[in-house]
Amino acid sequence: MFTTLIVEDNAPFRHFLTKLLHERFPAMVITEAEGGEEVRRKLHTLVPDLIFMDIELSGENGLELTKQIKMRYPKTIVIILTSYDLPEYRKAAAQYGASYFFPKDSLNVEKIQKVVKSIVADQGHEADCPTK
């Protein structure tokens, strides 16, 4: 079963992304976390295949959190989401193990669906997560 964790402190954006993924990938298990402490608790019981990670979390740096997660779970794919499309953020995201970097202002439904569908297929879970 393909699992996704959305780490985002902006509740409306987090809920939008969850709803979008549920609509496009109805069999996908999707969990949300608001910040680093909640992520750490959830990682004790859930090892997600995919994480959407905001860079700026309340009291936490999403890049540093990505680095910690990738050290422990190297097969987990991390997609960085940010409102700040800066070259230094892109470079740091790659250095800390993120597979993708998306500025929130250029994010659209088709782009999300295409990337997630590709990740699901690459990990051999197509049957678990058919798209509508």
N, C-alpha and C positions, 0 to 999 in steps of 0.2 A: 504494500500500500504506500503510495507517494504522500509524503507529509511536507507541509510548508509552514514556516513560522514568519509572521510579519512583526517586525520590531520597529515601532513608530510611536512617538509620543503625541502626535497630532491625531486625536481620536477620530475626527471626521475623515481624514485621509486614510487612516488604518481601516476603518469600516468600509470605505469605498473600495479599497483594494481587496479586502476579504470578500465583499459582495461580488465584485468583478470576477475573481478567481472561482468562487462557488458557481456562478452562472456558466462560465466557460469550461470548468473542470469539476463537474458535480461529484465525482468519486474521490477527489482530493481531500485529504484531512488538512484543515487549516486552523492554526492556532495563532493567537495574537499575544503580544507582549508590549507593554508601554515603555519599559526601560531595562537596564542591565541586570538589576537584581531579579526581576521577574523572569528574564531570559535564563539566568543561572538556575533558578528553581525548576523551570520547565525542562531544561536540558538533563535533569536527573531522571526524567521519565520519558522524554521524547528526544529522539535524535532525528532532526528534520533532514530531508533530502535537499531542501531549498530554504534559504532565508532571505527575505527582503529586509535590509538594514538601513535605517536612517543614520546619517552621520552624526547629527547633533541631537542627542537624547538628553533628557533632564538629568543632570548630574553625571553624565557618562558620555564617553566618546565612542561612537559607533565603529570607527576604524579600529580602535584598540580592542573593542569587544569582538570584532571580526577576527582579529589576529589571534585572540585567545580561543575562539571557537575553532578556527582552522587548525590550530596546533593540536587540539583534542579530537576534532572530527574532520580530518583532511578531505573526506569525500563529499562533505556538505558544500553545496554551491551557494555562494553569497552574492546577492545583487545589492549594490549600494544605491541608495536613493538620497538625493540631496537637493536643497534649494540653491546651492552654491556650486556652479559648474566652473571650478577653478582648476588649472593645470596641476597645482600642488596636491589637491584632493584626489584627482585622478591617479596621480603617481603613487600617493600613499595608499589608495585603495588597492592598487595592483600589488604593491609591496607587502601589504598586510593580508593578501590572499583572496581578495574579492575577484570574482569571475566577470562581473559586469558592473558598469557605472552608469546610472541614469539620472540626469537632471530632472527634477519633478516637473518643471515647466514644459519639457518636451516629451513627457510621457503620454502615451495614448493607448487606447484599448488594443489596437492591432499590434503595436510593438510588444506590449506585455504578453498578449496571447502567443505571438510568434516565438518569443524567447522561452516562455514557460513550456510551450509544446515541444520545442527543441530539447530542452533540458529533460523533460519527462521521457522523450523518445531515447535520448542518449543513455538514460539510466535504465532503460528496458521496462518502463511502466506504462506503455501506451494503453494496454488493456484496462489498467486501473483508472486512467484519466482521459477518457475520450472527450474530445471537444464537441460542442454543439454545432 
